[in-house]
C-alpha cells in the first residue's frame, strides 16, 4: 500500500493527553487520533491482528507480559480497565471481584450472651470499632439489597474488615439493587444499626467466614444501639452461606498460600473474543524505543517500509516502484513511502511507524545495483543487490 493512499499523518510531538507511552507513540505514528479513534494505518494494524487470531495462541508469540486464566488474558497497564488478583508463585489469576483467597478465622471462642449497648453516632464499622475499642474483624458488616427477580429483601453479613464483592453476591442470589428505605423499614432493620436478628421476610446471606466467627458486634436494629456477642446459627439462621468477599493484596492464595497481589490491567481477550484495539495498545506499550514503535514482524501492519531518496541522475522513484511490485508479488506486505519528501523526514517516519524492516532505494547505492536493508532495531543497515531483495527480506526473522 502506498503512503499517500493510506493518508498517513505522523506527529512530531507527543499529544498532551497521552495517558501512557504506548498511546503517545500510536498517535505520533498515525495509528490513532488524540481522541483514540483508529486512523487508516491503525485499521490496517487491526486487520493484521485479526488475521493472526485464526491461531488462538497468537498472543503468546508477541513477547508481551501477560496474565491469564482459563477465561481471560490480561496485559499489565496502570490505566487499564480490569483489576485482577495474581499469585506470583502459582500464577493464579482472576478478576478482583471473583478472586478466591484462603480465609483465616479468628481463634474460636465460647459463645457469650447477647448484650445491648449504647453506641451514639456509630453508623459505620470504623466509628463503631473505635468507640468500642475492638478490631474491625470482631464486627459484622450489614449490607441490604432487593433481589430484582422477585423483589425479596436481601440482608448480607460479612466480617467488618472485609469488602463485599457484589459480583459474588449476584452469583449467589441473582441480580440485585440497593434496598430503598421503605424495604429496610418493612423488614425491621435500621440503616446504620442493622443486623439480621429478628428480621421479617428477609433472605439472609452470609459470607462463609461468619459462621466461623464468634461474638461479633452487630446492629441492634435500633438507632444508636448495637449488640455485643452476636453468633450466626444461635441468634439467626442464614439461608445462604457463600464466599462473598473481595480478595486484596497480601491475602493468602487459595492454591498455594503465598501472598496475592492486586494488578491493574488491560483485558486483551475473553474465551469468546479478542479485543484488538487493546492488543494494539499493548504492543505499543511493550515494543517501542526512543525513536518510535518496534513492532514484531508478525504483528506489524506491514512487513516492509519501502522508501526512495530522490536522485539527480537515476529515477529512484521508478526503481522503487519496480521493487514495490516485486515484493508484493512475493507475498511481502509493503508500505511504500512514495512522497517527494526530505530524507530525514522519511527516515524519522519509518522509525515512528515501526515496520520490522526498512528498504531504502537511493541513487548512490543503485549505481552499484544495491539497496539498503535495515531491520528496525538494528544499529546499521546492509547493502543488498536488487536481485536478492526478496530472499534477503525472507531471511530476516
Residue pairs with C-beta under 8 A, 6 or more apart in sequence:
1 44
1 302
1 333
1 334
1 335
1 336
2 335
2 336
2 338
3 335
3 336
3 337
3 338
3 339
4 338
4 339
6 40
6 41
6 44
6 335
7 39
7 40
8 30
8 39
8 40
8 41
8 335
8 349
8 353
9 30
9 39
10 28
10 29
10 30
10 348
10 349
10 352
10 353
11 27
11 28
11 30
12 28
13 28
14 24
14 27
14 28
15 23
15 24
15 27
15 28
15 34
17 34
18 24
18 27
19 79
20 77
20 78
20 79
20 281
20 285
21 284
21 285
21 288
22 281
22 282
22 283
22 284
22 285
22 286
22 288
23 32
23 36
23 281
23 284
25 284
25 288
25 292
25 293
25 352
26 32
26 42
26 280
26 281
26 284
26 293
27 33
27 34
28 292
28 352
29 41
29 292
29 293
29 352
29 353
29 354
30 39
30 41
30 42
30 352
30 353
31 38
31 39
31 41
31 42
31 45
31 280
31 284
32 38
32 39
32 42
33 39
38 46
38 277
41 301
41 353
42 280
44 301
44 302
45 280
45 299
45 300
45 301
46 276
46 277
46 280
47 301
48 299
48 300
48 301
49 274
49 276
49 279
49 280
49 299
50 274
50 276
52 58
52 298
52 299
53 274
53 276
58 298
59 66
59 73
59 268
59 269
59 274
59 279
60 66
61 298
62 283
62 286
62 296
62 298
62 299
63 286
63 287
63 296
64 75
64 282
64 283
64 286
65 75
65 76
65 286
66 73
66 74
66 75
66 268
67 73
67 74
67 75
67 76
67 84
67 86
67 91
67 93
67 263
67 265
68 74
68 93
69 92
69 93
69 94
70 271
71 270
71 271
72 82
72 95
72 267
72 269
72 270
72 271
73 267
73 268
73 269
74 80
74 82
74 84
74 93
74 263
74 265
74 266
74 267
74 268
75 265
75 266
75 268
75 278
75 282
75 285
76 263
76 264
76 265
76 266
77 264
77 265
77 266
77 281
77 282
77 285
78 264
79 264
80 264
80 265
80 266
80 267
81 266
81 267
82 95
82 264
82 265
82 266
82 267
83 95
83 96
83 262
83 263
83 264
83 265
84 93
84 94
84 95
84 96
84 99
84 262
84 263
84 265
85 92
85 93
85 94
85 95
85 96
85 99
85 101
85 247
85 251
85 260
85 261
85 262
85 263
86 92
86 93
86 260
86 261
86 262
86 263
87 93
87 253
87 255
87 256
87 258
87 259
87 260
87 261
88 258
88 261
89 253
89 256
89 258
90 253
90 255
90 256
90 258
92 253
92 254
92 255
92 256
92 260
94 100
95 167
96 246
96 247
96 262
97 165
97 166
97 167
97 168
97 246
98 165
98 167
98 168
99 246
99 247
99 260
100 243
100 247
100 254
101 247
101 251
101 252
101 253
101 254
101 260
102 251
102 252
102 253
102 254
102 257
103 208
103 209
104 252
105 209
105 212
105 213
106 137
106 138
106 213
106 214
108 212
108 214
109 214
109 215
110 214
111 214
111 215
111 229
111 231
111 234
112 214
112 215
112 228
112 229
113 229
114 227
114 228
114 229
114 230
114 235
115 227
115 228
115 229
116 220
116 225
116 226
116 227
116 228
117 132
117 225
117 226
117 227
117 228
118 224
118 225
119 128
119 131
119 132
119 193
119 224
119 225
119 226
120 224
121 127
122 128
122 131
122 132
122 193
122 226
123 191
123 192
123 193
124 192
125 136
125 139
125 141
125 160
126 136
128 139
128 160
128 217
128 226
129 135
129 136
129 138
129 139
129 160
132 217
132 226
134 217
135 161
136 159
136 160
136 161
137 159
137 160
137 161
137 213
138 160
138 215
138 216
138 217
139 159
139 160
139 161
139 216
139 217
139 218
140 157
140 158
140 159
140 160
140 195
140 210
140 213
140 216
140 217
140 218
140 230
141 157
141 158
141 159
141 160
141 162
141 164
142 155
142 156
142 157
142 189
142 194
142 195
142 196
142 218
142 219
143 155
143 156
143 157
143 158
143 164
144 153
144 154
144 155
144 156
144 178
144 179
144 183
144 184
144 187
144 189
144 191
144 194
145 153
145 154
145 156
145 169
145 176
145 177
145 178
145 179
146 152
146 153
146 154
146 176
146 177
146 178
146 179
146 180
146 183
147 153
147 154
147 173
147 174
147 175
147 176
147 203
148 174
148 175
148 176
148 177
149 174
149 175
152 201
152 202
152 203
153 179
153 183
153 184
153 186
153 187
153 199
153 201
153 202
153 203
154 169
154 173
154 176
154 179
154 202
154 203
154 205
155 187
155 189
155 194
155 196
155 199
155 202
155 203
155 204
155 205
156 164
156 169
156 205
156 206
156 244
157 195
157 196
157 204
157 205
157 206
157 207
157 210
157 218
157 232
157 238
158 164
158 206
158 207
158 209
158 210
158 244
158 245
159 207
159 209
159 210
159 213
159 216
159 245
160 216
160 217
162 207
162 209
162 245
162 246
163 245
163 246
163 248
164 244
164 245
164 246
165 244
165 245
165 246
166 176
168 242
168 243
168 244
168 245
168 246
169 176
169 205
169 244
170 176
172 205
172 240
172 242
172 244
173 203
173 205
173 240
181 191
184 190
184 191
184 194
186 200
186 201
187 199
187 200
187 201
187 202
188 198
188 199
188 200
188 221
189 195
189 199
189 202
189 219
189 221
190 219
190 220
190 221
190 222
190 223
192 219
192 223
193 219
193 220
193 221
193 222
193 223
193 224
193 225
193 226
194 219
194 221
195 218
195 219
195 220
195 221
195 227
195 230
195 236
196 202
196 204
196 206
196 218
196 236
196 238
197 218
197 221
197 227
197 230
197 235
197 236
198 221
198 236
199 221
199 236
203 239
203 240
204 236
204 237
204 238
204 239
204 240
205 238
205 239
205 240
205 241
205 242
205 244
206 232
206 238
206 240
206 241
206 244
207 241
207 242
207 243
207 244
207 245
208 241
208 242
208 243
208 244
209 245
210 216
210 232
210 238
210 241
211 232
211 233
211 238
211 241
213 232
214 231
215 228
215 229
215 230
215 231
216 229
216 230
216 231
217 226
217 227
217 228
217 230
218 226
218 227
218 230
219 225
219 226
219 227
220 226
220 227
230 236
232 238
247 260
248 260
248 262
249 259
249 260
249 261
249 262
250 259
250 260
251 259
251 260
252 258
252 259
252 260
253 259
253 260
266 278
266 281
266 282
267 275
267 278
268 274
268 275
268 278
268 279
268 282
269 275
269 279
283 293
283 295
283 296
283 299
284 293
287 293
287 294
287 295
287 296
287 354
288 294
288 354
289 377
291 348
291 351
291 352
292 351
292 352
292 353
292 354
293 352
293 353
293 354
294 354
294 376
294 377
295 301
295 354
295 355
295 356
295 376
296 356
297 303
297 356
297 396
297 397
300 354
300 355
300 356
301 333
301 335
301 353
301 355
302 333
302 334
302 335
302 355
303 332
303 333
303 334
303 355
303 356
303 357
303 393
304 327
304 332
304 333
304 334
304 335
304 355
304 356
304 357
304 358
304 359
304 393
305 334
305 335
305 337
305 350
305 353
305 355
305 357
305 358
305 359
306 320
306 323
306 324
306 327
306 334
306 335
306 336
306 337
306 358
306 359
306 361
307 320
307 336
307 337
307 346
307 347
307 350
307 358
307 359
307 360
307 361
308 316
308 317
308 319
308 320
308 337
308 338
308 360
308 361
308 362
309 316
309 343
309 346
309 360
309 361
309 362
309 363
310 316
310 317
310 340
311 362
311 363
311 366
312 363
313 363
314 363
314 366
314 367
316 361
316 362
316 363
316 366
317 338
319 361
319 366
319 386
320 336
320 338
320 361
321 336
321 338
323 359
323 361
323 371
323 386
323 389
324 334
324 336
326 389
326 390
327 334
327 389
327 390
327 393
328 334
330 390
330 394
332 390
332 393
332 394
335 353
335 355
337 346
337 349
337 350
339 346
350 358
351 376
354 376
355 376
356 375
356 376
356 396
357 373
357 374
357 375
357 376
357 393
357 396
358 372
358 373
358 374
358 376
358 381
359 371
359 372
359 373
359 389
359 393
360 371
360 372
360 373
360 374
360 381
361 371
362 371
362 372
365 371
365 372
365 383
366 386
368 383
369 385
369 386
369 387
370 383
370 384
370 385
370 386
371 383
371 384
371 386
371 389
372 381
372 382
372 383
372 384
373 381
373 382
373 383
373 384
373 389
373 392
373 393
373 396
374 380
374 381
374 382
375 396
384 392
